[in-house]
Amino acid sequence: MKDISPGALCGAVLTGGLLAVALLGAVWTPFDPMALNFAARLAAPDAVHWLGTDEFGRDVLSRLFAGATTSVWISFVTVALAVSAGTLIGVISGYFRGWTDRVLMMLNDALLAFPGILLALGLLAIFGANQYGIVLALGLGYTPTVVRIVRGTVLSLREREFIEASRVMGNSDTYTMLRHILPNCIAPLTVLATSMFGWVLLAESALSFLGLGVPPPEPTWGNMLASGRPFISQAVWLAIFPGLCISFTLLGVNLLGDALRDRLDPRMRR
């Protein structure tokens, strides 16, 4: 415990808290996050509704719990999609090089020319504004970044002695990539995936805020922030609490990502 930095501990606590809230929100919330109660419309935080209610009388705390579940699910699946596709393309491109590398990198660089959020906006126009459309759009948008990281790692590994020894022993390219190349990509991928989780969560919140994410009435932190904007002078808590959730989550993920980078990257070790 002595070698754990305060930043790493804080990041782990915040990220663990997010995952705990997301799991809890999937099975239980204090109130039904969809239930309307116009008698309690825009009620301030009190002993019954700890974080107040929104313009339809829905409990804000319950909607934050449900929104955490949705945001975490979208972020997790998107990162898994981007890392899986990017790792496959990056390993093949870096290992075989030649025309395979040139063609794959040409396509990858074309995608990298578009900012991730802009590419996601274009793809959402095709897929539609729903959870699966967001996952596909953001997954494709962030895959090129994974490809570049994995390809760079593979290019440095393929010239190492143990890779040459595997070839001399007669092992197939597939076996060499799976047994020797891929395990050595886990450390940079772990750091990248942790940081990407925060990027995706922020992008999903931004898309929902713009009305291009998960459509209401299903809650996400982004559309809760957007729906509370017209009432900010009457019920400031509608904007404060979703904003704080996004801010603390990004802080925790970034601190955890920095700690993993310091731990797994030999160049960062003292």
C-alpha positions in Angstrom: 0.0 0.0 0.0 3.0 2.3 0.6 3.8 2.6 -3.2 0.2 3.6 -4.1 0.0 7.3 -4.9 -2.9 9.4 -3.6 -3.9 10.1 -7.2 -4.1 6.4 -8.0 -6.1 5.7 -4.8 -8.5 8.6 -5.6 -8.9 7.4 -9.2 -9.6 3.8 -8.0 -12.2 5.0 -5.5 -14.0 7.3 -7.9 -14.0 4.7 -10.7 -15.1 1.9 -8.4 -17.9 4.1 -7.1 -19.1 4.7 -10.6 -19.1 1.0 -11.4 -20.9 0.2 -8.1 -23.6 2.9 -8.8 -24.0 1.5 -12.4 -24.5 -2.0 -11.1 -26.9 -0.9 -8.4 -28.9 1.2 -10.9 -29.4 -1.9 -13.0 -31.2 -3.7 -10.3 -32.6 -1.0 -7.9 -33.3 2.7 -7.7 -35.0 4.6 -4.9 -38.0 5.5 -7.2 -39.0 4.5 -10.6 -36.8 6.7 -12.8 -39.6 6.9 -15.5 -42.5 7.5 -13.1 -44.2 11.0 -13.5 -45.4 12.9 -10.5 -46.6 16.4 -11.4 -47.5 17.1 -7.8 -43.8 17.0 -6.9 -42.6 18.9 -10.0 -39.3 20.8 -9.6 -39.2 19.9 -5.9 -36.0 20.9 -4.1 -33.8 18.3 -2.4 -35.4 17.1 0.8 -35.6 14.0 3.0 -37.8 12.1 0.4 -36.1 13.1 -2.8 -32.5 13.6 -1.8 -31.5 15.3 -5.0 -34.8 16.8 -5.8 -37.1 16.2 -8.8 -37.2 17.3 -12.4 -39.7 19.1 -14.5 -41.9 16.0 -14.6 -41.6 15.2 -11.0 -39.2 12.3 -11.5 -36.6 11.6 -8.8 -33.3 12.9 -9.9 -31.2 10.5 -7.8 -33.0 7.5 -9.3 -32.4 8.9 -12.8 -28.8 9.4 -12.0 -28.5 5.8 -11.0 -30.2 4.6 -14.2 -28.2 7.1 -16.3 -24.9 5.7 -14.8 -26.0 2.2 -15.9 -26.7 3.3 -19.5 -23.5 5.4 -19.7 -21.2 2.7 -18.3 -22.8 0.1 -20.6 -22.3 2.2 -23.7 -18.7 3.1 -22.7 -17.7 -0.5 -21.9 -19.1 -2.0 -25.0 -17.7 0.8 -27.2 -14.2 0.4 -25.7 -14.4 -3.4 -26.1 -15.4 -2.9 -29.8 -12.7 -0.4 -30.5 -10.0 -2.3 -28.7 -10.9 -5.6 -30.3 -11.1 -4.3 -33.9 -8.1 -2.0 -33.5 -5.9 -4.7 -32.0 -6.8 -7.1 -34.8 -6.0 -4.6 -37.5 -2.9 -3.2 -35.7 -1.3 -6.6 -35.2 -1.9 -7.7 -38.8 -0.6 -4.4 -40.1 2.5 -4.2 -38.0 3.4 -7.9 -38.3 3.1 -8.4 -42.0 4.0 -4.9 -43.2 4.4 -4.5 -46.9 1.3 -3.8 -49.0 -1.0 -5.1 -46.2 0.4 -2.4 -43.9 0.2 0.3 -46.6 -3.5 -0.4 -47.4 -4.6 -0.7 -43.8 -2.8 2.4 -42.8 -4.1 4.4 -45.7 -7.7 3.6 -44.6 -6.8 4.2 -41.0 -5.2 7.6 -41.6 -8.3 8.5 -43.6 -10.5 7.9 -40.6 -8.0 9.7 -38.3 -8.4 12.8 -40.4 -11.9 13.2 -38.9 -12.2 14.1 -35.2 -13.8 11.3 -33.3 -16.9 13.2 -32.3 -17.4 14.6 -35.8 -17.1 11.1 -37.3 -19.6 9.8 -34.7 -22.1 12.5 -35.7 -21.9 11.5 -39.3 -22.3 7.8 -38.5 -25.2 8.5 -36.1 -27.0 10.1 -39.0 -26.8 6.7 -40.7 -27.3 4.4 -37.7 -29.9 6.5 -35.9 -29.9 7.9 -32.3 -30.1 4.9 -30.0 -27.7 2.9 -27.8 -26.5 0.6 -30.5 -26.0 3.4 -33.0 -23.9 5.3 -30.4 -21.8 2.1 -29.7 -21.2 1.5 -33.4 -20.5 5.2 -34.2 -18.1 5.8 -31.3 -16.5 2.3 -31.7 -15.6 3.1 -35.3 -14.6 6.6 -34.4 -12.0 5.4 -31.8 -10.7 2.3 -33.5 -8.1 4.2 -35.6 -6.4 5.4 -32.4 -6.1 1.8 -31.1 -4.7 0.7 -34.5 -1.9 3.3 -34.3 -0.9 2.3 -30.8 -0.9 -1.4 -31.4 0.9 -1.1 -34.8 3.7 0.9 -33.2 4.1 -1.7 -30.5 4.1 -4.6 -32.9 6.7 -2.9 -35.2 9.1 -2.7 -32.2 8.4 -6.3 -31.2 8.6 -8.1 -34.5 12.4 -7.5 -34.7 13.1 -8.8 -31.3 15.1 -12.0 -30.8 12.3 -14.1 -29.3 10.1 -13.4 -32.4 12.9 -14.5 -34.7 13.4 -17.6 -32.5 9.7 -18.4 -32.9 10.0 -18.2 -36.7 13.1 -20.3 -36.7 11.3 -23.0 -34.7 8.8 -23.2 -37.5 5.8 -21.7 -35.6 3.1 -20.2 -37.8 2.5 -16.5 -38.1 -0.8 -16.9 -36.3 0.8 -18.8 -33.4 3.6 -16.2 -33.1 1.1 -13.3 -33.1 -1.2 -14.9 -30.5 1.6 -16.4 -28.3 4.3 -13.7 -28.4 3.1 -10.5 -30.0 -0.4 -10.0 -28.5 0.6 -10.6 -24.8 3.2 -7.8 -25.1 0.5 -5.4 -26.3 -1.6 -5.8 -23.1 0.2 -3.1 -21.1 -0.3 -0.2 -23.6 -3.8 -1.4 -24.4 -4.7 -1.4 -20.7 -3.7 2.2 -20.3 -5.3 3.2 -23.6 -8.6 1.4 -22.8 -8.8 3.1 -19.4 -8.3 6.6 -20.9 -10.7 5.7 -23.8 -13.4 4.8 -21.3 -13.4 8.4 -20.1 -13.3 9.7 -23.7 -16.3 7.6 -24.7 -18.3 8.6 -21.6 -17.7 12.3 -22.3 -18.5 11.8 -26.0 -21.7 10.0 -25.2 -22.7 12.7 -22.7 -22.0 15.4 -25.4 -24.1 13.6 -28.0 -27.0 13.1 -25.6 -26.7 16.8 -24.6 -27.0 17.7 -28.3 -30.0 15.4 -28.7 -28.2 12.8 -30.8 -27.6 10.2 -28.1 -30.0 8.0 -26.2 -33.5 9.5 -26.7 -35.6 10.6 -23.7 -37.3 9.5 -21.5 -34.5 6.9 -20.9 -32.1 8.8 -18.7 -28.4 9.5 -19.4 -26.3 12.1 -17.7 -26.0 14.0 -21.0 -29.8 14.3 -21.7 -30.5 15.0 -18.0 -28.1 18.0 -18.3 -29.8 19.1 -21.5 -33.3 18.8 -20.1 -32.4 20.7 -17.0 -30.9 23.7 -18.9 -34.2 25.6 -19.4 -35.0 25.3 -15.7 -31.6 26.3 -14.4 -32.9 29.5 -12.8 -35.7 27.6 -11.0 -34.1 24.3 -10.2 -30.3 24.6 -10.4 -29.9 21.0 -9.1 -31.1 19.6 -12.4 -27.8 20.8 -14.0 -25.5 20.6 -11.0 -25.9 16.9 -10.2 -25.5 15.4 -13.7 -22.6 17.8 -14.3 -20.9 16.7 -11.1 -21.4 13.1 -11.9 -19.7 13.5 -15.3 -16.8 15.6 -13.8 -16.0 13.2 -11.0 -16.2 10.2 -13.3 -13.7 11.8 -15.8 -11.5 12.8 -12.9 -11.4 9.3 -11.5 -10.8 7.6 -14.9 -8.0 10.0 -15.8 -6.3 9.6 -12.4 -6.6 5.8 -12.7 -5.3 5.9 -16.3 -2.3 8.0 -15.2 -1.5 5.6 -12.4 -1.7 2.6 -14.8 0.6 4.3 -17.2 3.1 5.0 -14.5 2.9 1.4 -13.3 3.0 -0.4 -16.7 5.2 1.9 -18.8 8.9 1.3 -18.0 9.8 4.7 -19.2 7.6 6.3 -16.5 9.2 4.3 -13.6 11.7 6.1 -11.4 
